[in-house]
């Protein structure tokens, strides 16, 4: 599969780049994508939320008043979950949210989202992502020229430069990553992929074997 290579000003370079069919041209497998995205989001959770039960909260264990004879509702101690400052009945405790997904399924999911993007015409390949400086307006102008202004764009470079990181970080919805580090969720949650030729080569090599 060959696609047109463009410049950052939106014009064509007159050349094409090869997207491996086994990476960008497979039938997308939605369930593999679902399992992988669910796993990636779960694995990113910190899992450190912690509350104290009635056994752990500070306070006396003595009954607040006698069971009968006062005319008031019966109560236990002041650590009861129904009292202010008492313990939490079913609150969170530190835990791991990790979900394991087999490597073959993760690889299939990445290929699936890349193939879906390509089938829908949402992958744009540029010659290089070399910016003359780190000004945000330079990156914004390039995105506008490519028809990506205001879109959620995942920028994938073979080797992202400091200028690229700095120029893109203040643009809402624009994220920059090394092509070799992109996850299924990164692609799935984007409207468009902007990849340089080096990044395409890296993805072809990583997933095309």
FENFENDA-V366799 format. One record per residue. RES is the residue in three letters. PSI is psi in radians with two decimals (* if undefined). BURIAL is # if it has 9 or more other C-alpha atoms within 8 Angstrom, else .. Layout:
RES|PSI|BURIAL ; RES|PSI|BURIAL
This chain:
UNK|2.23|. ; UNK|2.39|. ; UNK|2.73|# ; UNK|2.48|# ; UNK|2.27|# ; UNK|2.91|# ; UNK|2.93|# ; UNK|-0.27|# ; UNK|0.08|. ; UNK|-0.24|# ; UNK|2.85|. ; UNK|2.56|# ; UNK|-0.23|# ; UNK|0.00|. ; UNK|2.97|. ; UNK|2.79|. ; UNK|2.60|# ; UNK|2.19|. ; UNK|2.06|# ; UNK|2.32|# ; UNK|-0.59|. ; UNK|-0.13|. ; UNK|-0.81|# ; UNK|0.05|# ; UNK|0.40|# ; UNK|2.94|# ; UNK|2.06|. ; UNK|2.38|# ; UNK|1.77|# ; UNK|-0.65|. ; UNK|-0.64|. ; UNK|-0.69|# ; UNK|-0.77|# ; UNK|-0.85|. ; UNK|-0.71|# ; UNK|-0.76|# ; UNK|-0.75|# ; UNK|-0.74|. ; UNK|-0.78|# ; UNK|-0.71|# ; UNK|-0.71|. ; UNK|-0.71|# ; UNK|-0.30|# ; UNK|-0.12|. ; UNK|2.47|. ; UNK|-0.69|. ; UNK|0.52|. ; UNK|0.07|. ; UNK|2.35|. ; UNK|2.32|. ; UNK|2.83|# ; UNK|2.38|# ; UNK|3.07|# ; UNK|-0.37|# ; UNK|-0.37|. ; UNK|-0.39|. ; UNK|2.59|# ; UNK|2.43|. ; UNK|2.90|. ; UNK|2.68|. ; UNK|0.10|. ; UNK|2.54|. ; UNK|2.36|# ; UNK|-0.70|. ; UNK|2.89|. ; UNK|2.78|. ; UNK|-0.73|. ; UNK|2.74|. ; UNK|-0.19|. ; UNK|-0.33|. ; UNK|-0.10|. ; UNK|2.89|. ; UNK|2.54|. ; UNK|2.49|. ; UNK|2.89|. ; UNK|-2.32|. ; UNK|3.09|# ; UNK|0.08|# ; UNK|0.07|# ; UNK|2.48|# ; UNK|-0.33|# ; UNK|-0.09|. ; UNK|2.60|. ; UNK|2.28|. ; UNK|0.03|. ; UNK|-3.08|# ; UNK|2.96|# ; UNK|2.30|# ; UNK|-0.94|. ; UNK|0.81|. ; UNK|2.97|# ; UNK|2.65|. ; UNK|2.69|. ; UNK|2.32|. ; UNK|2.86|. ; UNK|2.32|. ; UNK|0.17|. ; UNK|2.39|. ; UNK|2.24|. ; UNK|2.30|. ; UNK|2.33|# ; UNK|2.61|. ; UNK|-0.72|. ; UNK|-0.64|. ; UNK|-0.71|# ; UNK|-0.74|# ; UNK|-0.75|# ; UNK|-0.66|# ; UNK|-0.75|# ; UNK|-0.75|# ; UNK|-0.65|# ; UNK|-0.79|# ; UNK|-0.62|# ; UNK|-0.70|# ; UNK|-0.71|# ; UNK|-0.72|# ; UNK|-0.79|# ; UNK|-0.74|# ; UNK|-0.54|. ; UNK|0.08|. ; UNK|0.59|. ; UNK|0.35|# ; UNK|2.18|# ; UNK|2.19|# ; UNK|2.29|# ; UNK|2.78|# ; UNK|-0.88|# ; UNK|2.74|# ; UNK|0.85|# ; UNK|1.99|. ; UNK|2.54|# ; UNK|-0.49|. ; UNK|-3.05|. ; UNK|0.29|# ; UNK|2.37|# ; UNK|-0.63|# ; UNK|-0.48|. ; UNK|-0.80|# ; UNK|-0.70|# ; UNK|-0.70|# ; UNK|-0.70|. ; UNK|-0.74|# ; UNK|-0.71|# ; UNK|-0.73|# ; UNK|-0.51|# ; UNK|0.03|# ; UNK|0.42|. ; UNK|0.14|# ; UNK|2.30|. ; UNK|0.07|. ; UNK|2.82|# ; UNK|1.92|# ; UNK|2.26|# ; UNK|1.96|# ; UNK|2.06|# ; UNK|2.06|# ; UNK|2.60|# ; UNK|-0.85|# ; UNK|1.63|. ; UNK|2.27|# ; UNK|2.85|. ; UNK|-0.68|. ; UNK|-0.70|# ; UNK|-0.80|# ; UNK|-0.86|# ; UNK|-0.67|# ; UNK|-0.51|# ; UNK|-0.31|# ; UNK|-0.36|# ; UNK|0.08|. ; UNK|2.09|# ; UNK|2.31|. ; UNK|-0.05|. ; UNK|2.19|# ; UNK|2.57|# ; UNK|2.35|# ; UNK|2.76|# ; UNK|2.41|# ; UNK|-0.54|# ; UNK|-0.25|# ; UNK|0.02|. ; UNK|2.44|# ; UNK|2.96|. ; UNK|-0.74|# ; UNK|-0.65|# ; UNK|-0.78|# ; UNK|-0.81|# ; UNK|-0.60|. ; UNK|0.14|. ; UNK|2.67|# ; UNK|-0.67|# ; UNK|2.69|# ; UNK|2.26|# ; UNK|1.95|# ; UNK|2.43|# ; UNK|2.94|# ; UNK|-0.65|# ; UNK|-0.66|# ; UNK|-0.69|# ; UNK|-0.77|# ; UNK|-0.69|. ; UNK|-0.74|# ; UNK|-0.75|# ; UNK|-0.73|# ; UNK|-0.75|. ; UNK|-0.67|. ; UNK|-0.13|# ; UNK|-0.06|# ; UNK|*|.
